[in-house]
Protein backbone atom coordinates (compact mmCIF):
# COMPACT_ATOMS: atom_id res chain seq x y z
CA UNK A 1 0.00 0.00 0.00
CA UNK A 2 1.56 3.32 -1.00
CA UNK A 3 2.06 5.94 1.69
CA UNK A 4 -0.10 9.03 1.05
CA UNK A 5 1.82 12.27 0.75
CA UNK A 6 -1.21 14.39 1.54
CA UNK A 7 -4.94 13.91 1.97
CA UNK A 8 -7.40 16.17 0.19
CA UNK A 9 -10.38 17.30 2.24
CA UNK A 10 -12.72 19.63 0.30
CA UNK A 11 -9.81 20.89 -1.78
CA UNK A 12 -7.55 21.51 1.21
CA UNK A 13 -4.48 19.31 1.40
CA UNK A 14 -3.72 17.99 4.87
CA UNK A 15 -0.64 16.22 6.12
CA UNK A 16 -1.19 12.62 7.21
CA UNK A 17 0.62 13.44 10.45
CA UNK A 18 -1.95 16.17 11.19
CA UNK A 19 -4.77 13.67 10.87
CA UNK A 20 -2.89 11.09 12.95
CA UNK A 21 -2.28 13.67 15.68
CA UNK A 22 -5.97 14.63 15.71
CA UNK A 23 -7.05 11.02 16.18
CA UNK A 24 -4.27 10.46 18.73
CA UNK A 25 -5.44 13.36 20.87
CA UNK A 26 -9.07 12.25 20.61
CA UNK A 27 -8.13 8.72 21.70
CA UNK A 28 -6.06 10.08 24.59
CA UNK A 29 -8.98 12.22 25.75
CA UNK A 30 -11.30 9.20 25.64
CA UNK A 31 -8.86 7.10 27.67
CA UNK A 32 -8.36 9.95 30.15
CA UNK A 33 -12.12 10.22 30.64
CA UNK A 34 -12.31 6.47 31.26
CA UNK A 35 -9.46 6.68 33.76
CA UNK A 36 -11.27 9.50 35.56
CA UNK A 37 -14.58 7.64 35.55
CA UNK A 38 -13.09 4.53 37.14
CA UNK A 39 -10.89 6.63 39.47
CA UNK A 40 -7.65 5.21 38.16
CA UNK A 41 -6.12 8.62 37.47
CA UNK A 42 -5.59 9.12 41.22
CA UNK A 43 -2.61 6.76 40.96
CA UNK A 44 -0.75 9.22 38.71
CA UNK A 45 1.40 11.97 40.19
CA UNK A 46 0.89 14.36 37.27
CA UNK A 47 -2.28 13.59 35.22
CA UNK A 48 -1.62 16.33 32.65
CA UNK A 49 1.75 14.80 31.83
CA UNK A 50 0.08 11.40 31.47
CA UNK A 51 -2.44 12.90 29.04
CA UNK A 52 0.37 14.43 26.98
CA UNK A 53 2.26 11.14 26.96
CA UNK A 54 -0.83 9.22 25.90
CA UNK A 55 -1.41 11.74 23.11
CA UNK A 56 2.09 11.11 21.77
CA UNK A 57 1.77 7.34 22.07
CA UNK A 58 -1.65 7.21 20.38
CA UNK A 59 -0.49 9.58 17.63
CA UNK A 60 2.42 7.26 16.87
CA UNK A 61 0.14 4.21 16.92
CA UNK A 62 -2.44 5.77 14.62
CA UNK A 63 0.27 7.06 12.31
CA UNK A 64 1.98 3.69 12.14
CA UNK A 65 -1.02 1.40 11.92
CA UNK A 66 -3.62 3.29 9.95
CA UNK A 67 -1.79 5.82 7.83
CA UNK A 68 1.55 4.08 7.43
CA UNK A 69 3.84 7.00 8.24
C-alpha atoms as an extended CHARMM CRD file, in Angstrom:
* protein
*
        69  EXT
         1         1  UNK       CA              0.0000000000        0.0000000000        0.0000000000  PROA      1               0.0000000000
         2         2  UNK       CA              1.5600000000        3.3200000000       -0.9990000000  PROA      2               0.0000000000
         3         3  UNK       CA              2.0640000000        5.9360000000        1.6890000000  PROA      3               0.0000000000
         4         4  UNK       CA             -0.0980000000        9.0290000000        1.0550000000  PROA      4               0.0000000000
         5         5  UNK       CA              1.8170000000       12.2740000000        0.7470000000  PROA      5               0.0000000000
         6         6  UNK       CA             -1.2130000000       14.3900000000        1.5370000000  PROA      6               0.0000000000
         7         7  UNK       CA             -4.9400000000       13.9130000000        1.9720000000  PROA      7               0.0000000000
         8         8  UNK       CA             -7.4030000000       16.1650000000        0.1880000000  PROA      8               0.0000000000
         9         9  UNK       CA            -10.3840000000       17.3050000000        2.2440000000  PROA      9               0.0000000000
        10        10  UNK       CA            -12.7170000000       19.6300000000        0.3000000000  PROA      10              0.0000000000
        11        11  UNK       CA             -9.8070000000       20.8880000000       -1.7830000000  PROA      11              0.0000000000
        12        12  UNK       CA             -7.5450000000       21.5090000000        1.2100000000  PROA      12              0.0000000000
        13        13  UNK       CA             -4.4790000000       19.3060000000        1.3990000000  PROA      13              0.0000000000
        14        14  UNK       CA             -3.7180000000       17.9870000000        4.8720000000  PROA      14              0.0000000000
        15        15  UNK       CA             -0.6360000000       16.2170000000        6.1190000000  PROA      15              0.0000000000
        16        16  UNK       CA             -1.1890000000       12.6170000000        7.2140000000  PROA      16              0.0000000000
        17        17  UNK       CA              0.6180000000       13.4370000000       10.4540000000  PROA      17              0.0000000000
        18        18  UNK       CA             -1.9460000000       16.1650000000       11.1940000000  PROA      18              0.0000000000
        19        19  UNK       CA             -4.7700000000       13.6650000000       10.8710000000  PROA      19              0.0000000000
        20        20  UNK       CA             -2.8880000000       11.0920000000       12.9540000000  PROA      20              0.0000000000
        21        21  UNK       CA             -2.2790000000       13.6660000000       15.6820000000  PROA      21              0.0000000000
        22        22  UNK       CA             -5.9660000000       14.6320000000       15.7120000000  PROA      22              0.0000000000
        23        23  UNK       CA             -7.0500000000       11.0250000000       16.1840000000  PROA      23              0.0000000000
        24        24  UNK       CA             -4.2670000000       10.4590000000       18.7330000000  PROA      24              0.0000000000
        25        25  UNK       CA             -5.4420000000       13.3630000000       20.8740000000  PROA      25              0.0000000000
        26        26  UNK       CA             -9.0730000000       12.2450000000       20.6110000000  PROA      26              0.0000000000
        27        27  UNK       CA             -8.1340000000        8.7160000000       21.7000000000  PROA      27              0.0000000000
        28        28  UNK       CA             -6.0630000000       10.0850000000       24.5910000000  PROA      28              0.0000000000
        29        29  UNK       CA             -8.9840000000       12.2180000000       25.7490000000  PROA      29              0.0000000000
        30        30  UNK       CA            -11.3020000000        9.2030000000       25.6400000000  PROA      30              0.0000000000
        31        31  UNK       CA             -8.8640000000        7.0950000000       27.6670000000  PROA      31              0.0000000000
        32        32  UNK       CA             -8.3570000000        9.9490000000       30.1510000000  PROA      32              0.0000000000
        33        33  UNK       CA            -12.1230000000       10.2200000000       30.6360000000  PROA      33              0.0000000000
        34        34  UNK       CA            -12.3110000000        6.4740000000       31.2620000000  PROA      34              0.0000000000
        35        35  UNK       CA             -9.4600000000        6.6760000000       33.7570000000  PROA      35              0.0000000000
        36        36  UNK       CA            -11.2660000000        9.5010000000       35.5570000000  PROA      36              0.0000000000
        37        37  UNK       CA            -14.5780000000        7.6440000000       35.5490000000  PROA      37              0.0000000000
        38        38  UNK       CA            -13.0880000000        4.5280000000       37.1410000000  PROA      38              0.0000000000
        39        39  UNK       CA            -10.8880000000        6.6320000000       39.4750000000  PROA      39              0.0000000000
        40        40  UNK       CA             -7.6450000000        5.2110000000       38.1610000000  PROA      40              0.0000000000
        41        41  UNK       CA             -6.1250000000        8.6170000000       37.4750000000  PROA      41              0.0000000000
        42        42  UNK       CA             -5.5930000000        9.1190000000       41.2200000000  PROA      42              0.0000000000
        43        43  UNK       CA             -2.6080000000        6.7580000000       40.9550000000  PROA      43              0.0000000000
        44        44  UNK       CA             -0.7460000000        9.2200000000       38.7050000000  PROA      44              0.0000000000
        45        45  UNK       CA              1.4020000000       11.9670000000       40.1850000000  PROA      45              0.0000000000
        46        46  UNK       CA              0.8920000000       14.3590000000       37.2680000000  PROA      46              0.0000000000
        47        47  UNK       CA             -2.2750000000       13.5920000000       35.2230000000  PROA      47              0.0000000000
        48        48  UNK       CA             -1.6190000000       16.3340000000       32.6470000000  PROA      48              0.0000000000
        49        49  UNK       CA              1.7530000000       14.7990000000       31.8320000000  PROA      49              0.0000000000
        50        50  UNK       CA              0.0840000000       11.3960000000       31.4700000000  PROA      50              0.0000000000
        51        51  UNK       CA             -2.4430000000       12.8970000000       29.0400000000  PROA      51              0.0000000000
        52        52  UNK       CA              0.3670000000       14.4340000000       26.9800000000  PROA      52              0.0000000000
        53        53  UNK       CA              2.2600000000       11.1440000000       26.9560000000  PROA      53              0.0000000000
        54        54  UNK       CA             -0.8330000000        9.2160000000       25.8970000000  PROA      54              0.0000000000
        55        55  UNK       CA             -1.4050000000       11.7410000000       23.1050000000  PROA      55              0.0000000000
        56        56  UNK       CA              2.0900000000       11.1140000000       21.7650000000  PROA      56              0.0000000000
        57        57  UNK       CA              1.7710000000        7.3410000000       22.0700000000  PROA      57              0.0000000000
        58        58  UNK       CA             -1.6470000000        7.2150000000       20.3830000000  PROA      58              0.0000000000
        59        59  UNK       CA             -0.4890000000        9.5780000000       17.6320000000  PROA      59              0.0000000000
        60        60  UNK       CA              2.4160000000        7.2580000000       16.8700000000  PROA      60              0.0000000000
        61        61  UNK       CA              0.1450000000        4.2060000000       16.9180000000  PROA      61              0.0000000000
        62        62  UNK       CA             -2.4440000000        5.7740000000       14.6230000000  PROA      62              0.0000000000
        63        63  UNK       CA              0.2710000000        7.0630000000       12.3070000000  PROA      63              0.0000000000
        64        64  UNK       CA              1.9760000000        3.6880000000       12.1380000000  PROA      64              0.0000000000
        65        65  UNK       CA             -1.0190000000        1.3950000000       11.9240000000  PROA      65              0.0000000000
        66        66  UNK       CA             -3.6190000000        3.2940000000        9.9470000000  PROA      66              0.0000000000
        67        67  UNK       CA             -1.7920000000        5.8210000000        7.8280000000  PROA      67              0.0000000000
        68        68  UNK       CA              1.5470000000        4.0750000000        7.4340000000  PROA      68              0.0000000000
        69        69  UNK       CA              3.8350000000        6.9960000000        8.2430000000  PROA      69              0.0000000000
